[in-house]
């Protein structure tokens, strides 16, 4: 048993009226002790639930991210790339209700030389949804096989990198059984959305579900000096914009004030129903149709998301131009070519 950890646990676990917030440094210490399993399983489970009930403050979120930065592996920004890398932060427990287009978005961006970094692990609690790594594998790109040096080489050549937890952040991977046993998402599940696994300046994109999460992220980013960010109230907490509702987006950029964008797909003739997820084979089939340039029912969602991010990261002067560029990239087979490059590099 760790006496040091017990004192931190007593602070957050004393109940609604008497619990105390931790400092950034204390939270980083507690996070490291949990991820390194220096605390006992009973202590870790108690802390995870108590912290969830209390709700992490922005300072505590900053502390969790500090610990992730110390323990997790990182790619390195390539100075020869034309644009600042984009980190797409999505829930590690995957998608279970709607068909994702995150991978298509990543392919669209890298097709026009905007580097993208993704991160995640295998199927995990509490949702047990389809993780990104499994979709990539079904598309013939198995990022799970590579050590950090190999992942860096693929990123350097293709502009697309993937940090796979079992390989590159085993401490977080080894925490998965605790997530299963407590049956609820711990605060780590919030922080992982905002983890930046690349050394150097990057554009951080994180999804969220509940509006207070956006506020906490913005405050945590201010504490940590993260200026370039995009926060999206996305499908199932992902980076994917919904076709069925107005997107609520928060954008931060170095040297400028925080900006709010309300993006209604109806204004661009892209409004429609989000496709419900029925099976993994359905997800793969629809994704492949879009990559092939077919007029799939998933195509409008791919255009909406690809176009927004093309505009957001400087490849289009307007949203309308971004949507047109995304459509052109998909229909002319450029995304298919990019996927073929990745398949070659990864085999």
N, C-alpha and C positions, 0 to 999 in steps of 0.2 A: 504493500500500500504506500502511496506517496502522500506524505504529510503536507507538502507544498501544494499539491493539487487539491487536497481535501479543504484547505483554507480558501482556495478559489471557488470550489464547489459550494462551500457554505455561503459565500457572498451572493452567488446567483440563484441559489436554491432555497432561500429562506422564506419564500412566499410572496404573495402579491404586495404586501405592505412593508415588508422588511428586507426584501432582496436589494442588492446593491449592484450598480453597474461596475464593470471592470474597466481599467484603463486600457489603452491600446497595447501597451507592453504586456500587461497581465493577460490579456486575451491571446496575444501571440504566444506567450508561454504556455497557456492552457491548451491551445491548439496543437502546439508541437508535442506536448506531453500525451495528448490523445492520439495523434497520428503516429507517434513513435511507440505508443502503447506503454509508456512509462507509468501511466495511471492504471489502476486495475479495471477489469471489465465493468464491475459494479459502479466504479467512479465515473467511467466514461459514459455509460448509459444514463446515469443520473444527471450528469452535466448536460448531455445532449438534450434531454427532455426539459430540464429546468431552464436551459437557455432558450429553447424554443418557446416555452410558455412566457418567459419574461420578454422575449423579442430582443434581438441584438440591436444595440445602438449603432449609429454610424461609426463611432470610435471603435467599437468592438468588431464591426465588420472590417474596418481597416486593419485591426490586429490579426484577424483570421487571414486576410490577404497577405499580410506581412509574412506570416508563417508559411503560407503556400509558396510565396516567392523564395523563401529560404530552402524549403524541402523539395519542391517540384523542379524537374528538369525544364530547360528552356531552349528553344531555338534562338538563333541570332539573326538580327536584321541583316539582310544582304545589301551592301551599299550600291551594288550594281542594278538593283531593281529600280524601276522607274517611279514607283509610288510607295507611300508608307503602307505597311501591312495592315490588314483588317483582321481582327480577332473576333470570330463568331462564337459567342457564349450561349450554349443551350443546356437545358436540364439533362443531367447525366442519366436520369431514369427514363429518358426516351419519350416517344410519342405513342399514344394509345387510342386517340380519338379522331385525329385528322391527319391526312396525308402530308408529310413534310416536303418542302421544296428547298431546304437549306443547302443541300448538296448541289442542286442545280444553280442556286445563287452563287455558290463558291466557284463553280465551273465558269459561269458567265463572267465573274470578276477577273478570274485568272486568265481567261481568254484574251482580255484587253490589258493584261500585264499588271493588274492590281493584285498584289500578293494577299493570300488568305491563310490564316492559321485556325485550325479547329482542334478541339480536344474533347476527350470523353473516354468511357470504358465500355465494358460489356453490359448486357441486360442486367439491370439492378433494381432493387426496391426504391421507392415504394410502389411506383407505377408499373414497373416491369414492361415498359414500352419498348418499341423498336429503337435501338441506339444507332447513332450515325455510322459507327464502325461496321455494323452488319449490312447496312445499305451499300457502303463502299465495297465491301467484300463481294456482294452479289453483283456489283458492277465490274468486278474483275480487278479491283484495287484493294490490296490487303495491307493496310498500314500497320497492322498488329505485328508484323514480322521484323520490324526494323529497330535497331538501337538508335540512340540519339544522333550519332554521327551519320548514319544512313538516312534518318529522317531529315537531317539538315541538308544532305546532298540532294534529296528529292525536292525539298523546298527551294533550294537554290536554282535547280534546273527547271522546275515546273511552276514556281510561284505558289505552290500549295503544300502546306505542311499539316501534319496531324500528330498531336501528342496523345499517345495511348496510355491510359493510366497504368495497366500492369507493367508496361515497359518503362515508362518515363516518370511516373509518380506512384510508385508501388505503395507508399505510405497511405495515400488516399484510396488506392485499390483495396488495401488490407482493412480499411475502415468499413467496407461494404457490409460485412456481417453484422456490424453494430446497427447500420441503417435498417437491416432486415429485422433484427431482434426488437428494436424499439418501435417499429411499425409506423413511424412518422418521419417526415423529412427533418433532419437537424439543420441548424443554421449553416452548416457547411454547404448544404444544398442550395442555399441562397448565394453564398460567397463564391461558389464555383462558377456561377454565371459571369462573374466579374473578374475572374482570374485571367491574367495576361501572361501566357506561357511563351513569350518571346522577349529577348533582351534588346532594348532599344525602343525608340518611339514607335507607337502603334495607335491605330484607331480601334478602340474597344467597343464592341457591340454586345449588348446583353438584353435578353428578353426578361419580361416580368409579367406577373398576373395581377397582383394587388397594387393599387396606387401608392400606398405607403412605402412599398419596396423601392419604387422609383426615387422617392424623396431620400430614403436612406442611402441608396447608391450614390446619388448626387453629392450628398454630404460626405460620404466615405471617400469619394473621388477627390473632393476638395481637400480633405485631410491628407490624402496620399499624393496629391499633386498630379492627379490624372485629369488632363484637360480635354483630350480628344476622345469623346465618347458618343455613343448613340444608344438610347434606351428605348425599347419597343414593347408596348403592351401587345405581345404576339400570341399566336396560337399555342396554347398549352405552356405558356411561359417561354416560348422559343423566340428566335429572331424573325420568324415568318409572319409577315403582315397578313391579316385576314381580308378576304374579299367581301365578307358579309357585313362588315362594320367599319366605321371610321377608325383609322389607326391613330393611336395616341403615341407620339414620339417626342422624346427629349433629346436635344442635340447640344453638345458642348464642343468648343473648338478653342485652341490656344489663342489668346489675345482677344477673345470676344466673349460676350455674355451668353449665358444659357438661352437656348431658343426652343420654343414649343412649336411643333408642327402637328396639325390635324389633317390627315390625308384620307379623303373620302374616295374610294375606288370608283364611285359613280361618276365623279367629275371627269374621269378618263375612260369611261365606257368599259371598266374592268370589274364592276361590282357583280357579285354572284354568290353562289353557295360554296362554302368550303367543303372539300370532298371528305367524306367520312372514311376513316380507316377501317377496312374489313379484314385484311390479312397482310402478311409480309409480302406474299407473292403479288398482291394487288399494288402495293407501294412500288415494288421493283418494276413491274410492268408499266405503270404509269410514268415512272421516272425515265425508263428507257425510251418510251414513246416520245417524250419531250426532247430528250437528248438526240434522238434520231431526226428531229425536226418535224415530226408528225403533228397534226392538229389534234392533240390529245385534250381531254377535258381538264387536264392539269395545266395546260399551256397558259391560260390567263393568269393563274396564280404565279407561275414562273416569270411571266412578263412583269406583273405587278412588283414582285420582290426584286427581280433582277434590275428592273428600271429604277426603282427607288434607290437601291444601293449604288448603281452606276452614277446616278446624280449626286448622291450623298458624298461619294468619294472622288468626285472631280472628273468623271469620264463623260458627263453630259451637262450641258448648260442649263437645262430645265428638266422638270419631271417628265414632261411630254416627250422631250428628246430622249430621255433615259428609257422610257417605255418602248419607243420606236427602235432604239439601239438594241435593247434586250431581245425584241422580237426578231430583228435582223440576225443577231448572233445565233439565235436558236434555229431559225428557219434555214439559214444558209449552211448549217452543218459545222460551224466553228466550235461549238461546244462538244460535238462528237469528236472532232479532231483533238481537242484538249484532253478528253477522256482517254483517247487512244494513246496519247503521249504518256499519261499517268500509268496506264496499263503496262506500257513498255518499260517504264522506269521501275515499276514495282514487281516485275517478273524476271 
